Amino acid sequence: MAKVAIMGYGTVGSGVYDIIKNNADRLSRSTDGEKIELKYILDIRDFPDHPEPNLFTKDFNDILNDDEVSVAAEVMGGLHPAYEFTKAMLEAGKSVVTSNKELVATYGTELLEIARGKNVNYFFEASVGGGIPIIRPMHQCLTANNILKIAGILNGTTNYILNQMIKNGKTFETALKDAQNKGFAERNPAADIEGHDACRKIAILASLASGKFVDYNDIDTEGITAVTLDDVKYAAAMDSVIKLIGYAEFGKDGKVYSIVSPMVIRSDSPLSGVDGVFNAILVTGDCVGDVMFYGKGAGKLPTASAVTADIVDAVKHSERSKKIFWEKQPDNIMDDKDSRKFRYFIRTNDNAENIRKIFGKCEFVDNLISGESAFVTEPLTSSEAEEKTAELCDVVTKLRVMD
């Protein structure tokens, strides 16, 4: 019998409890008959109405010092004390699974190294796509491929907001308030709408795909706060939509180019039809081509499903450490300014003659606003785009176009 602990009893933690209790027989079959028994739930709060109040403890050492506990699910969120607790558990020879993207993106290199040294496992399937299987498929099913590119809608909150703007003509401010009222956005939504959540997720995927640590602090990140309803209307006129994209491209020299940015996506892209709070991750391999992973990227049971699956995997591999890791290698991020070219959608109050003079060949879009010019450039590096738009009069919008 495998005895496990849940560290943190919020939305995800309570979902893990429900799945372990309700799907016990199914989990036992997945572990070749070994039953998973929940022994502890760690939380600083009291839960007097819980059906099993005896499971709760406020002392982490109860879990750490119990030799019967072999796996813990860290679903506390944040960096501290999640980092200290996870590190201590791994050093004590206990496997840890997590949904904590901030922790994995910040300390994953160290924690994976400790797990490997102690012959235990540190799994984090739920840290990127919530309930979407992506870490395990990349590590196992796509292992024969060199990953060339990853492009994903990695944040359900921003996708919901943009979808409300696209489908229902709501302004950004109205769509954000609607998302908050429905519980899709936090009271302080900065991590979502400014792109930080998506940035941490693409950093984890890029680290896994490249085998080298990608620091999310080095990724050029832009959120959706500047996207307007007029931008959305222009995109529709181009048979396109605007999505917040986490993007990573892998060079033959081992360098990684990565950004998070709102992008104009043509309607024939599989990412364009991803609506509401759903996420999608498009992975391009040199053998398999394009493969897309799609599903709910957050929520109690979808995320808890991925966490519980990792618990099962940790129980099945209790005698050995699976080879999921990446190396610490500084300066492996390509310089955004000159390393990758995108076409750009630009709105400006300048005239067509001056636009052609500055940009040369470009594709004009039917004007929706009087006195304004809208166009799509030829492929440009970030530096080139900045230099050329600086010559324009009153730039209203500049968005990358994902081809």
Residue pairs with C-beta under 8 A, 6 or more apart in sequence:
1 34
1 35
1 36
1 37
2 31
2 34
2 35
2 36
2 37
2 70
2 71
2 315
2 318
3 37
3 38
3 39
3 66
3 68
3 69
3 70
4 20
4 36
4 37
4 38
4 39
4 69
4 70
4 71
4 72
4 73
4 311
4 315
5 38
5 39
5 40
5 41
5 42
5 63
5 69
5 71
5 72
5 73
6 13
6 16
6 17
6 38
6 40
6 41
6 42
6 72
6 73
6 75
7 13
7 42
7 60
7 63
7 72
7 73
7 74
7 75
7 76
7 82
7 85
8 42
8 43
8 74
8 75
8 76
8 77
9 17
9 41
9 42
9 43
9 45
9 47
9 56
10 75
10 76
10 77
11 300
11 303
12 75
12 99
12 126
12 300
12 303
12 304
12 307
13 41
13 43
13 73
13 75
13 304
14 300
14 304
15 300
15 301
15 303
15 304
15 305
15 307
16 73
16 75
16 304
16 307
16 308
16 311
17 38
17 41
18 301
18 304
19 27
19 301
19 304
19 305
19 308
20 27
20 36
20 38
20 308
20 311
21 38
23 308
24 35
24 36
27 36
27 308
27 312
28 34
28 35
28 36
30 312
30 316
31 312
31 315
31 316
32 316
34 315
36 311
36 312
36 315
38 55
39 55
39 66
39 68
39 69
40 55
40 56
40 57
40 62
40 63
40 66
40 69
41 55
41 56
41 57
42 56
42 57
42 58
42 60
42 62
42 63
43 56
43 58
44 58
46 56
47 53
47 56
50 56
57 63
60 81
60 85
60 88
63 69
63 72
63 89
64 85
64 88
64 89
64 92
64 94
69 94
70 94
70 95
70 314
70 315
70 318
71 94
71 95
71 96
71 97
71 311
71 314
71 315
71 318
72 89
72 94
72 95
72 96
72 97
73 96
73 97
73 98
73 307
73 308
73 310
73 311
74 82
74 85
74 86
74 89
74 96
74 97
74 98
74 99
74 100
74 103
75 98
75 99
75 100
75 307
76 82
76 85
76 100
77 100
77 102
78 100
78 102
78 103
79 102
79 103
79 106
79 107
82 98
82 100
82 103
83 103
83 106
83 107
86 96
86 98
86 103
86 107
86 111
86 122
87 107
87 110
87 111
87 114
89 95
89 96
90 96
90 111
90 114
90 115
90 118
90 120
90 122
91 114
91 118
93 118
93 119
93 120
94 120
95 115
95 120
95 121
95 122
95 123
95 314
95 318
96 111
96 115
96 120
96 121
96 122
96 123
97 121
97 122
97 123
97 124
97 125
97 126
97 307
97 310
97 311
97 313
97 314
98 104
98 122
98 123
98 124
98 126
98 127
98 307
99 124
99 126
99 127
99 130
99 303
99 306
99 307
100 124
100 127
101 124
101 127
101 128
101 197
101 200
101 201
101 204
102 200
103 111
103 127
104 111
104 124
104 127
104 200
104 204
105 127
105 200
105 201
105 203
105 204
105 216
106 216
108 122
108 124
108 204
108 207
108 213
108 326
109 207
109 213
109 325
109 326
109 327
109 328
111 122
112 122
112 324
112 325
112 326
113 325
114 122
115 121
115 122
115 321
116 321
116 323
116 325
118 321
119 319
119 320
119 321
120 314
120 321
121 313
121 314
121 317
121 321
121 322
121 324
122 324
123 135
123 310
123 313
123 314
123 322
123 324
124 135
124 204
124 310
125 133
125 134
125 135
125 136
125 306
125 307
125 309
125 310
126 303
126 304
126 306
126 307
126 310
127 135
127 201
127 204
128 134
128 135
128 154
128 201
128 204
128 205
128 281
129 154
129 201
129 279
129 281
129 293
129 295
129 297
129 306
130 156
130 279
130 295
130 296
130 297
130 298
130 299
130 302
130 303
130 306
131 295
131 296
131 297
131 299
131 301
131 302
131 303
131 305
131 306
132 279
132 281
132 293
132 294
132 295
132 296
132 297
132 302
132 306
133 293
133 306
133 309
134 205
134 281
134 293
135 204
135 208
135 324
136 313
137 293
138 147
138 205
138 208
138 209
138 283
139 208
139 322
139 324
142 283
142 285
142 288
142 291
144 287
145 285
145 286
145 287
145 288
146 250
146 285
146 286
147 209
147 210
147 250
147 283
147 284
147 285
148 249
148 250
148 284
148 285
148 286
149 247
149 248
149 249
149 250
149 282
149 283
149 284
150 202
150 205
150 206
150 209
150 246
150 247
150 248
150 249
150 281
150 282
150 283
150 284
151 245
151 246
151 247
151 248
151 271
151 281
151 282
151 402
152 198
152 201
152 202
152 205
152 245
152 246
152 247
152 271
152 279
152 280
152 281
152 282
153 159
153 243
153 244
153 245
153 246
153 271
153 274
153 278
153 279
153 280
153 281
154 197
154 198
154 201
154 202
154 244
154 246
154 279
154 281
154 297
155 192
155 195
155 197
155 198
155 201
155 244
155 279
155 297
156 184
156 276
156 277
156 278
156 279
156 296
156 297
156 298
157 179
157 184
157 185
157 189
157 192
157 193
157 197
157 277
157 298
158 192
158 193
158 195
158 198
158 223
158 224
158 244
159 243
159 244
159 274
159 275
159 276
159 277
159 278
159 279
160 175
160 179
160 184
160 185
160 276
160 277
161 172
161 175
161 176
161 179
161 185
161 193
161 224
162 175
162 224
162 227
162 232
162 241
162 242
162 243
162 244
162 262
163 275
163 276
164 170
164 174
164 175
164 178
164 179
165 171
165 172
165 175
165 227
165 229
165 232
166 232
166 235
166 236
166 241
166 242
167 275
168 175
169 229
170 178
170 229
171 228
171 229
172 224
172 225
172 227
172 228
172 229
176 185
176 189
176 193
179 185
179 189
180 186
180 187
180 189
184 277
185 192
185 193
186 192
190 196
191 197
192 223
193 223
193 224
193 225
194 221
194 223
194 225
195 221
195 222
195 223
195 224
195 244
195 260
195 261
196 221
196 223
198 221
198 244
198 246
198 260
199 216
199 219
199 221
199 246
199 260
200 216
201 246
202 216
202 219
202 246
202 247
202 248
202 258
202 260
203 214
203 215
203 216
203 219
203 258
205 246
205 248
205 281
206 214
206 248
206 250
206 256
206 258
207 213
207 214
207 326
208 324
208 326
209 248
209 250
209 283
210 250
210 254
210 256
210 326
210 332
211 326
211 327
212 254
212 256
212 326
212 327
212 328
212 329
212 332
213 326
213 327
213 328
213 329
213 332
214 248
214 256
214 258
214 332
214 333
215 333
218 333
219 258
219 259
219 260
219 333
220 258
220 259
220 260
220 261
220 336
220 382
221 259
221 260
221 261
222 259
222 260
222 261
222 262
223 244
223 260
223 262
224 242
224 244
224 262
226 262
226 397
227 242
227 262
227 399
228 397
230 347
230 368
230 369
230 397
231 242
231 347
231 397
231 399
232 241
232 242
233 368
234 345
234 347
234 365
234 368
234 374
234 397
235 241
235 242
235 264
235 345
237 365
237 366
237 368
238 264
238 266
238 345
238 365
238 376
239 266
239 267
240 264
240 265
240 266
240 267
240 272
240 401
241 264
241 265
241 267
241 272
242 262
242 263
242 264
242 265
242 399
243 262
243 263
243 265
243 271
243 272
243 274
244 260
244 261
244 262
244 263
245 260
245 261
245 262
245 263
245 265
245 271
245 402
246 258
246 260
247 258
247 259
247 260
247 261
247 263
247 402
248 256
248 257
248 258
249 256
249 257
249 258
249 340
250 256
250 257
251 257
251 334
254 329
254 332
255 332
255 333
255 334
255 339
256 332
256 333
256 334
257 333
257 334
257 336
257 339
257 340
258 333
259 336
259 400
261 399
261 400
262 399
262 400
263 399
263 400
263 401
263 402
264 345
264 399
264 400
264 401
264 402
265 271
265 272
265 402
266 272
266 402
266 403
267 273
269 402
270 280
270 282
270 290
270 292
271 280
271 282
271 292
271 402
274 280
274 294
277 296
277 297
277 298
277 299
278 294
278 295
278 296
278 297
279 294
279 295
279 296
279 297
279 298
280 292
280 293
280 294
281 292
281 293
281 294
282 290
282 291
282 292
283 290
283 291
283 292
283 293
284 290
284 291
285 291
295 302
296 302
313 322
334 340
336 382
337 381
337 382
337 383
338 381
338 382
338 383
339 381
340 381
340 382
341 379
341 380
341 381
342 379
342 380
342 385
342 400
342 401
342 402
342 403
343 376
343 377
343 378
343 379
343 380
343 400
343 401
343 403
344 376
344 377
344 380
344 385
344 389
344 398
344 399
344 400
344 401
345 365
345 374
345 375
345 376
345 397
345 398
345 399
345 400
345 401
346 374
346 375
346 376
346 377
346 389
346 392
346 395
346 397
346 398
346 399
347 369
347 372
347 373
347 374
347 395
347 396
347 397
348 355
348 372
348 373
348 374
348 389
348 392
348 393
348 394
348 395
348 396
349 371
349 372
349 373
349 393
349 394
349 396
350 373
350 392
350 393
350 394
351 373
352 364
352 373
354 392
354 393
355 362
355 373
355 375
355 392
356 362
358 388
358 391
358 392
359 375
359 377
359 378
359 388
360 378
361 378
362 375
362 376
362 377
362 378
363 375
363 376
364 373
364 374
364 375
365 374
365 375
365 376
366 374
367 373
367 374
368 374
372 396
376 401
377 385
377 388
380 388
385 398
389 395
389 398
